[in-house]
Amino acid sequence: MVITKGLIVRLDARAGREEAVAAFLRDAAALVQEEPETVAWFAVQTGASSFAIVDVFPDEGGRRAHLEGPVAAALEAGALELLAGPPSIETVDVLATKLP
């Protein structure tokens, strides 16, 4: 499968909400399973209160579908309660991959 597009989404938890953000991300994995064009999806903790989502897609349509999907909607609905500020969303072009 050719993968050409990706996202890097950075999240900073509101003070005291770090575990809630981690739980949200763990739970979001089930929603992503229902997205056929999300080829790979990773939720990572990058610091004490910093998190990121990294995901990749075959094309722009897959990326757009993900951005309009249930994880994005859930994140938007809970952002004020969970996050110190809005998510930073970077769109990226994938140059090379290694997948199983």
N, C-alpha and C positions, 0 to 999 in steps of 0.2 A: 504494500500500500504506500502510495506517495503521500507525504505529509508536507504541507507548504506553509501553514499558518499556525500561529500560537498566541497565547496570552500569558502575561505575567501580572498577577493582581496582588498588590501589597496591601496588607491590613494591619492597622495598629489598634490593639485592644484598648478600650477605656480602662482606666485604673480599676483594678478589682474584678474585671470581667474577662481576664485571660483564659480561665478554664471554660467559661461559657463560649468564647470564640473557638477554642480547641474542640469543644463538643459539637458546636455548629458545623465545623469543618468535617469532623468524623461522620456526622449524620448526613452531610451533603453528598458523601461518596455514594450512598444508595440512590440519590436522585440522578447523579451523573451516569449510573449504570443504564439508565433508560434513554440515554442520548447516543444514538448509533454513530454519529459523526464526531463524537469526542473520542479520539483514538487513545489518548493517555491523559490522565488527570492526577495531579499531585497536590496535596495540601501539606505544607511544611511550616514548622515554627522556626523562625530565624533569629529570635532573641526572646528575652523574658516576656515582652508584650507585643512582639512583632511576628506576623505570619505572612504567608504567601500562598497563592494558588498558581500553579504552572500547568497549562494544558495545551494540547495540540490537536490540529484538525487537518483534514485532507485539503480543504480549500476555504475560501472566504464564506461560502454558504454555511459550512459547518461551524465556523467561528461565530457567525451572526446568529445562528440557531441557538448556540450555547448562551450567548449574551442576552437572548430573549427568552431563555428557558427557566426552569424552576429554581435552579441554584441562584441565579442572578436575582430573581424575584424575591426569594427568601432572604438573600443578603440585603437587598434594598429595604425590605420590610423591617429587618432587625438592626440595621446599621446604626441608627441613632442610639439604641439601647446598648449595643455591643462595642461600637467603635469610637475611637477618639476623634476621628475625622472621616471624610469620605474615602472609599478605597481608591488607590492609585492603579489605574488600568493601563497597561502598556500592550499595544498590539505589536507582534513581532512576526518576521518572516523566518521560517525554519530553513536553515542551510543544510543540515545533515542530521540523521537520526540513527539510533540503535535501539531496536525494539525486539522483544522475544519473537 
